[in-house]
Amino acid sequence: MNKFSEKGIPVQGNSEPKKEKKDDFFPPKEDRINLKEVAELFGATPQTVINWKKKNLIPFYQINQFSRPFYSRSQLIKLASKNQHLIKH
């Protein structure tokens, strides 16, 4: 069965708007790291990372209020390159 637009023009394929999946809002799974990995990346303690998260100094993701937060390695590397003071040498 052919589909037609409002003006009667034949439409090929599925004309429904593409629905975004929940995962489209989060970084790819291979880019996700946990609290301990963030601490290691910055040479900081896990508590320091928690403090940064509470102060919104670093981006994080959480699926719901009960899940553990996770972080994007690529976003944190970009952040670190612009904020060298966060990295302990």
LONUTOR-730323 format. One record per atom (N, C-alpha, C): residue number from 1; residue in three letters; chain; atom name; x negated, y, z. Coordinates in steps of 0.001 Angstrom, whole numbers, always signed. Layout:
BEGIN
REC   n res chain atom      px      py      pz
REC NUM ALA     A   CA       X       Y       Z
...
This chain:
BEGIN
REC   n res chain atom      px      py      pz
REC   1 MET     A    N    -841   -1177      +0
REC   1 MET     A   CA      +0      +0      +0
REC   1 MET     A    C    -890   +1246      +0
REC   2 ASN     A    N    -616   +2149    -891
REC   2 ASN     A   CA   -1397   +3381    -991
REC   2 ASN     A    C    -966   +4380     +67
REC   3 LYS     A    N   -1957   +5093    +592
REC   3 LYS     A   CA   -1668   +6170   +1542
REC   3 LYS     A    C   -1779   +7487    +802
REC   4 PHE     A    N    -939   +8439   +1187
REC   4 PHE     A   CA    -940   +9744    +539
REC   4 PHE     A    C   -1069  +10843   +1583
REC   5 SER     A    N   -1753  +11910   +1202
REC   5 SER     A   CA   -1861  +13069   +2084
REC   5 SER     A    C    -539  +13818   +2081
REC   6 GLU     A    N    -467  +14868   +2888
REC   6 GLU     A   CA    +754  +15675   +2956
REC   6 GLU     A    C   +1129  +16255   +1596
REC   7 LYS     A    N    +143  +16481    +741
REC   7 LYS     A   CA    +402  +17071    -581
REC   7 LYS     A    C    +627  +16004   -1649
REC   8 GLY     A    N    +731  +14735   -1239
REC   8 GLY     A   CA    +997  +13666   -2189
REC   8 GLY     A    C    -226  +13157   -2917
REC   9 ILE     A    N   -1412  +13524   -2466
REC   9 ILE     A   CA   -2651  +13081   -3094
REC   9 ILE     A    C   -3038  +11737   -2493
REC  10 PRO     A    N   -3365  +10734   -3332
REC  10 PRO     A   CA   -3765   +9427   -2788
REC  10 PRO     A    C   -5011   +9561   -1905
REC  11 VAL     A    N   -5017   +8823    -810
REC  11 VAL     A   CA   -6126   +8851    +146
REC  11 VAL     A    C   -6767   +7473    +161
REC  12 GLN     A    N   -8078   +7437     +12
REC  12 GLN     A   CA   -8812   +6176     +48
REC  12 GLN     A    C   -9190   +5826   +1481
REC  13 GLY     A    N   -9117   +4561   +1821
REC  13 GLY     A   CA   -9587   +4095   +3130
REC  13 GLY     A    C   -8721   +4570   +4271
REC  14 ASN     A    N   -9301   +4554   +5450
REC  14 ASN     A   CA   -8588   +4910   +6674
REC  14 ASN     A    C   -8651   +6416   +6872
REC  15 SER     A    N   -7502   +7060   +6876
REC  15 SER     A   CA   -7483   +8513   +7043
REC  15 SER     A    C   -7322   +8931   +8500
REC  16 GLU     A    N   -7253   +7956   +9398
REC  16 GLU     A   CA   -7131   +8265  +10822
REC  16 GLU     A    C   -8428   +8890  +11311
REC  17 PRO     A    N   -8346   +9912  +12168
REC  17 PRO     A   CA   -9588  +10482  +12712
REC  17 PRO     A    C  -10321   +9441  +13546
REC  18 LYS     A    N  -11648   +9471  +13448
REC  18 LYS     A   CA  -12458   +8510  +14186
REC  18 LYS     A    C  -12395   +8830  +15673
REC  19 LYS     A    N  -12060   +7819  +16471
REC  19 LYS     A   CA  -12033   +8008  +17921
REC  19 LYS     A    C  -13438   +7794  +18458
REC  20 GLU     A    N  -13847   +8666  +19363
REC  20 GLU     A   CA  -15165   +8518  +19964
REC  20 GLU     A    C  -15097   +7472  +21056
REC  21 LYS     A    N  -16091   +6600  +21054
REC  21 LYS     A   CA  -16175   +5603  +22110
REC  21 LYS     A    C  -16766   +6251  +23354
REC  22 LYS     A    N  -16489   +5637  +24504
REC  22 LYS     A   CA  -17007   +6176  +25757
REC  22 LYS     A    C  -18532   +6274  +25718
REC  23 ASP     A    N  -19205   +5303  +25094
REC  23 ASP     A   CA  -20666   +5309  +25042
REC  23 ASP     A    C  -21225   +6450  +24198
REC  24 ASP     A    N  -20403   +7076  +23339
REC  24 ASP     A   CA  -20879   +8194  +22529
REC  24 ASP     A    C  -21249   +9406  +23384
REC  25 PHE     A    N  -20751   +9452  +24603
REC  25 PHE     A   CA  -21025  +10581  +25488
REC  25 PHE     A    C  -22291  +10379  +26316
REC  26 PHE     A    N  -22843   +9174  +26291
REC  26 PHE     A   CA  -24005   +8832  +27100
REC  26 PHE     A    C  -25206   +8568  +26200
REC  27 PRO     A    N  -26419   +8671  +26773
REC  27 PRO     A   CA  -27599   +8348  +25966
REC  27 PRO     A    C  -27585   +6866  +25582
REC  28 PRO     A    N  -28280   +6488  +24510
REC  28 PRO     A   CA  -28333   +5072  +24130
REC  28 PRO     A    C  -28906   +4233  +25269
REC  29 LYS     A    N  -28481   +2998  +25362
REC  29 LYS     A   CA  -28897   +2142  +26481
REC  29 LYS     A    C  -30408   +2011  +26590
REC  30 GLU     A    N  -31106   +1992  +25449
REC  30 GLU     A   CA  -32562   +1840  +25504
REC  30 GLU     A    C  -33259   +3097  +26027
REC  31 ASP     A    N  -32547   +4215  +26109
REC  31 ASP     A   CA  -33112   +5479  +26606
REC  31 ASP     A    C  -32783   +5709  +28086
REC  32 ARG     A    N  -31941   +4877  +28657
REC  32 ARG     A   CA  -31492   +5079  +30039
REC  32 ARG     A    C  -32509   +4529  +31033
REC  33 ILE     A    N  -32763   +5322  +32081
REC  33 ILE     A   CA  -33650   +4871  +33151
REC  33 ILE     A    C  -32989   +5144  +34495
REC  34 ASN     A    N  -33463   +4420  +35516
REC  34 ASN     A   CA  -32863   +4556  +36844
REC  34 ASN     A    C  -33684   +5497  +37727
REC  35 LEU     A    N  -33217   +5676  +38936
REC  35 LEU     A   CA  -33835   +6586  +39902
REC  35 LEU     A    C  -35319   +6285  +40114
REC  36 LYS     A    N  -35644   +5024  +40335
REC  36 LYS     A   CA  -37030   +4637  +40592
REC  36 LYS     A    C  -37923   +4958  +39388
REC  37 GLU     A    N  -37408   +4711  +38188
REC  37 GLU     A   CA  -38183   +4993  +36978
REC  37 GLU     A    C  -38399   +6496  +36783
REC  38 VAL     A    N  -37412   +7303  +37152
REC  38 VAL     A   CA  -37572   +8763  +37075
REC  38 VAL     A    C  -38663   +9206  +38042
REC  39 ALA     A    N  -38626   +8670  +39254
REC  39 ALA     A   CA  -39638   +9012  +40256
REC  39 ALA     A    C  -41034   +8670  +39743
REC  40 GLU     A    N  -41182   +7493  +39129
REC  40 GLU     A   CA  -42479   +7092  +38582
REC  40 GLU     A    C  -42897   +8010  +37429
REC  41 LEU     A    N  -41947   +8381  +36582
REC  41 LEU     A   CA  -42231   +9248  +35441
REC  41 LEU     A    C  -42782  +10600  +35887
REC  42 PHE     A    N  -42233  +11138  +36976
REC  42 PHE     A   CA  -42643  +12450  +37468
REC  42 PHE     A    C  -43701  +12380  +38570
REC  43 GLY     A    N  -44052  +11184  +39020
REC  43 GLY     A   CA  -45005  +11072  +40118
REC  43 GLY     A    C  -44421  +11610  +41409
REC  44 ALA     A    N  -43122  +11409  +41592
REC  44 ALA     A   CA  -42402  +11919  +42764
REC  44 ALA     A    C  -41790  +10751  +43531
REC  45 THR     A    N  -41224  +11051  +44681
REC  45 THR     A   CA  -40521  +10018  +45445
REC  45 THR     A    C  -39071   +9946  +44965
REC  46 PRO     A    N  -38419   +8808  +45184
REC  46 PRO     A   CA  -36995   +8725  +44847
REC  46 PRO     A    C  -36164   +9808  +45546
REC  47 GLN     A    N  -36515  +10151  +46781
REC  47 GLN     A   CA  -35767  +11190  +47497
REC  47 GLN     A    C  -35899  +12549  +46807
REC  48 THR     A    N  -37075  +12840  +46276
REC  48 THR     A   CA  -37260  +14092  +45538
REC  48 THR     A    C  -36352  +14128  +44315
REC  49 VAL     A    N  -36255  +13006  +43603
REC  49 VAL     A   CA  -35375  +12928  +42428
REC  49 VAL     A    C  -33923  +13137  +42848
REC  50 ILE     A    N  -33524  +12550  +43966
REC  50 ILE     A   CA  -32165  +12743  +44493
REC  50 ILE     A    C  -31924  +14226  +44778
REC  51 ASN     A    N  -32906  +14880  +45379
REC  51 ASN     A   CA  -32782  +16319  +45675
REC  51 ASN     A    C  -32651  +17134  +44389
REC  52 TRP     A    N  -33448  +16809  +43367
REC  52 TRP     A   CA  -33357  +17500  +42084
REC  52 TRP     A    C  -31966  +17311  +41482
REC  53 LYS     A    N  -31457  +16089  +41582
REC  53 LYS     A   CA  -30127  +15785  +41036
REC  53 LYS     A    C  -29063  +16612  +41749
REC  54 LYS     A    N  -29129  +16660  +43081
REC  54 LYS     A   CA  -28144  +17424  +43863
REC  54 LYS     A    C  -28181  +18910  +43526
REC  55 LYS     A    N  -29379  +19415  +43195
REC  55 LYS     A   CA  -29540  +20835  +42850
REC  55 LYS     A    C  -29335  +21089  +41352
REC  56 ASN     A    N  -28970  +20039  +40621
REC  56 ASN     A   CA  -28783  +20116  +39162
REC  56 ASN     A    C  -30035  +20601  +38432
REC  57 LEU     A    N  -31188  +20185  +38911
REC  57 LEU     A   CA  -32444  +20546  +38254
REC  57 LEU     A    C  -32785  +19595  +37117
REC  58 ILE     A    N  -32201  +18391  +37143
REC  58 ILE     A   CA  -32431  +17413  +36082
REC  58 ILE     A    C  -31081  +16871  +35607
REC  59 PRO     A    N  -30981  +16560  +34310
REC  59 PRO     A   CA  -29723  +16007  +33795
REC  59 PRO     A    C  -29557  +14549  +34211
REC  60 PHE     A    N  -28333  +14173  +34515
REC  60 PHE     A   CA  -28040  +12782  +34857
REC  60 PHE     A    C  -26652  +12431  +34355
REC  61 TYR     A    N  -26371  +11145  +34325
REC  61 TYR     A   CA  -25087  +10635  +33850
REC  61 TYR     A    C  -24531   +9669  +34874
REC  62 GLN     A    N  -23225   +9624  +34942
REC  62 GLN     A   CA  -22556   +8699  +35845
REC  62 GLN     A    C  -21239   +8309  +35184
REC  63 ILE     A    N  -20974   +7018  +35082
REC  63 ILE     A   CA  -19768   +6548  +34407
REC  63 ILE     A    C  -18530   +6890  +35217
REC  64 ASN     A    N  -18616   +6721  +36519
REC  64 ASN     A   CA  -17538   +7144  +37419
REC  64 ASN     A    C  -18151   +7491  +38768
REC  65 GLN     A    N  -17336   +7952  +39694
REC  65 GLN     A   CA  -17878   +8423  +40975
REC  65 GLN     A    C  -18478   +7311  +41825
REC  66 PHE     A    N  -18191   +6064  +41483
REC  66 PHE     A   CA  -18692   +4945  +42279
REC  66 PHE     A    C  -19924   +4282  +41666
REC  67 SER     A    N  -20255   +4629  +40436
REC  67 SER     A   CA  -21403   +4005  +39778
REC  67 SER     A    C  -22689   +4762  +40113
REC  68 ARG     A    N  -23788   +4066  +39984
REC  68 ARG     A   CA  -25088   +4705  +40213
REC  68 ARG     A    C  -25419   +5614  +39039
REC  69 PRO     A    N  -26015   +6752  +39324
REC  69 PRO     A   CA  -26381   +7645  +38220
REC  69 PRO     A    C  -27523   +7046  +37404
REC  70 PHE     A    N  -27598   +7435  +36157
REC  70 PHE     A   CA  -28736   +7066  +35331
REC  70 PHE     A    C  -29179   +8305  +34571
REC  71 TYR     A    N  -30341   +8200  +33961
REC  71 TYR     A   CA  -30998   +9357  +33371
REC  71 TYR     A    C  -31455   +9018  +31958
REC  72 SER     A    N  -31663  +10037  +31149
REC  72 SER     A   CA  -32166   +9862  +29792
REC  72 SER     A    C  -33669  +10144  +29790
REC  73 ARG     A    N  -34454   +9123  +29458
REC  73 ARG     A   CA  -35912   +9290  +29421
REC  73 ARG     A    C  -36297  +10423  +28463
REC  74 SER     A    N  -35705  +10454  +27283
REC  74 SER     A   CA  -36084  +11486  +26303
REC  74 SER     A    C  -35727  +12888  +26790
REC  75 GLN     A    N  -34586  +13046  +27434
REC  75 GLN     A   CA  -34221  +14364  +27973
REC  75 GLN     A    C  -35173  +14786  +29084
REC  76 LEU     A    N  -35569  +13836  +29920
REC  76 LEU     A   CA  -36478  +14167  +31019
REC  76 LEU     A    C  -37873  +14524  +30509
REC  77 ILE     A    N  -38312  +13853  +29453
REC  77 ILE     A   CA  -39619  +14180  +28875
REC  77 ILE     A    C  -39597  +15596  +28294
REC  78 LYS     A    N  -38511  +15957  +27613
REC  78 LYS     A   CA  -38371  +17329  +27100
REC  78 LYS     A    C  -38360  +18332  +28248
REC  79 LEU     A    N  -37625  +18004  +29301
REC  79 LEU     A   CA  -37551  +18878  +30471
REC  79 LEU     A    C  -38934  +19058  +31088
REC  80 ALA     A    N  -39674  +17956  +31225
REC  80 ALA     A   CA  -41003  +18011  +31833
REC  80 ALA     A    C  -41964  +18847  +30994
REC  81 SER     A    N  -41825  +18775  +29673
REC  81 SER     A   CA  -42734  +19551  +28822
REC  81 SER     A    C  -42499  +21056  +28974
REC  82 LYS     A    N  -41284  +21438  +29346
REC  82 LYS     A   CA  -40964  +22853  +29534
REC  82 LYS     A    C  -41103  +23299  +30989
REC  83 ASN     A    N  -41219  +22339  +31918
REC  83 ASN     A   CA  -41289  +22644  +33352
REC  83 ASN     A    C  -42419  +21845  +33989
REC  84 GLN     A    N  -43640  +22203  +33657
REC  84 GLN     A   CA  -44807  +21458  +34125
REC  84 GLN     A    C  -44898  +21382  +35647
REC  85 HIS     A    N  -44302  +22333  +36354
REC  85 HIS     A   CA  -44378  +22339  +37816
REC  85 HIS     A    C  -43649  +21141  +38438
REC  86 LEU     A    N  -42785  +20476  +37673
REC  86 LEU     A   CA  -42093  +19305  +38210
REC  86 LEU     A    C  -42985  +18070  +38250
REC  87 ILE     A    N  -44059  +18086  +37468
REC  87 ILE     A   CA  -44930  +16920  +37374
REC  87 ILE     A    C  -46074  +17057  +38360
REC  88 LYS     A    N  -46249  +16019  +39171
REC  88 LYS     A   CA  -47386  +16008  +40099
REC  88 LYS     A    C  -48578  +15391  +39380
REC  89 HIS     A    N  -49708  +16051  +39476
REC  89 HIS     A   CA  -50917  +15568  +38789
REC  89 HIS     A    C  -51781  +14791  +39729
